[in-house]
């Protein structure tokens, strides 16, 4: 092993770790966005908030959903931890989605 390789290896490992962490955060963000859209649709059909929370919980374990109405729209906001581990546990991701309120 050369000295150059010994110096570069930790930097390569760090960049690889950061890239894998970023991919995990993006994957959670996609799941949270899909869960928010599904929750907004469920709420717009007139189903209860419990049904929306159960749906979100299946898609993103540990996520929290909040519902709000604004005029003809019903919106769902989903917040979840970005992942586990020392660096990702401090991050949260969220998404908000609205649907036309057809349940009234």
LINPEPE-V533809 format. One line per field, one symbol per residue. ss: DSSP state (@ for helix, = for strand, . for the rest). A space follows every 10 residues. Layout:
ss->???
This chain:
ss->..@@@@@@@@ @@@@@@@@@@ @@@@@@@@@@ @@@@@@@@@@ @@@@....@@ @@@@@@@@@. ...======= ..======== =......... .========= ....
